[in-house]
Amino acid sequence: MGRGWDDVAGRLLLRLAVVLHRAVAGRAAVERIQARRNAALRSAHERGMPVPELAAALGLSEGWVRKVLNGRRPSVEEETV
């Protein structure tokens, strides 16, 4: 039963990452929100969400998502697919 809750939690965290990704404004806000988005993205992945699904939901490349999951900061050019 624990696996089911992890899946639900992962999907909710993915939705949170999507909302944060789409709601950015201003340079300082962008950095704060992207940090929160990246944390939610990592949490969703830890709970079983696959990289292709994370990338598709955010509209980002799989390579970019993998860099975030590994703790590296991708460049701006890599953010869009």
C-alpha positions in Angstrom: 0.0 0.0 0.0 2.9 2.3 0.6 3.8 2.3 -3.0 0.4 3.7 -3.9 0.9 6.7 -1.6 4.3 7.3 -3.0 2.8 7.4 -6.5 0.1 9.9 -5.3 2.7 12.0 -3.5 4.9 12.0 -6.6 2.1 13.1 -8.9 1.1 15.9 -6.5 4.7 17.1 -6.2 5.0 17.0 -10.0 1.9 19.2 -10.3 3.4 21.6 -7.7 6.6 21.7 -9.8 4.5 22.6 -12.9 2.6 25.3 -11.1 5.8 26.8 -9.8 7.5 26.5 -13.2 4.7 28.5 -14.9 4.3 31.2 -12.2 7.6 33.0 -12.3 8.1 36.8 -12.4 11.0 39.1 -11.6 14.7 38.0 -11.3 14.7 37.3 -7.5 11.3 35.7 -7.7 12.4 33.5 -10.6 15.4 32.2 -8.6 13.3 31.5 -5.5 10.5 29.9 -7.4 12.8 27.8 -9.6 14.6 26.6 -6.5 11.3 25.5 -5.0 10.3 24.0 -8.4 13.6 22.1 -8.6 13.1 20.8 -5.0 9.6 19.6 -5.9 10.9 18.0 -9.0 13.6 16.1 -7.0 11.0 15.0 -4.5 8.6 13.8 -7.2 11.5 11.8 -8.8 12.4 10.3 -5.4 8.9 9.1 -5.1 9.0 7.2 -8.4 8.1 9.7 -11.1 10.2 8.9 -14.2 12.4 11.5 -15.9 10.5 11.4 -19.2 7.2 12.1 -17.5 8.7 14.9 -15.4 10.2 16.5 -18.5 7.0 16.2 -20.5 4.9 17.8 -17.8 7.2 20.8 -17.4 7.9 21.1 -21.2 11.6 20.8 -20.6 14.2 18.4 -22.1 15.0 15.2 -20.3 18.7 16.3 -20.2 17.7 19.5 -18.3 15.6 17.5 -15.8 18.5 15.1 -15.2 20.9 18.0 -14.5 18.4 19.4 -11.9 18.1 15.9 -10.3 21.9 15.7 -10.1 22.1 19.1 -8.4 23.6 21.0 -11.3 22.3 24.3 -12.6 21.3 24.1 -16.3 21.9 27.1 -18.5 19.0 29.2 -19.8 19.3 27.9 -23.3 18.7 24.3 -22.2 15.4 25.2 -20.4 13.1 24.9 -23.4 12.6 21.8 -25.5 
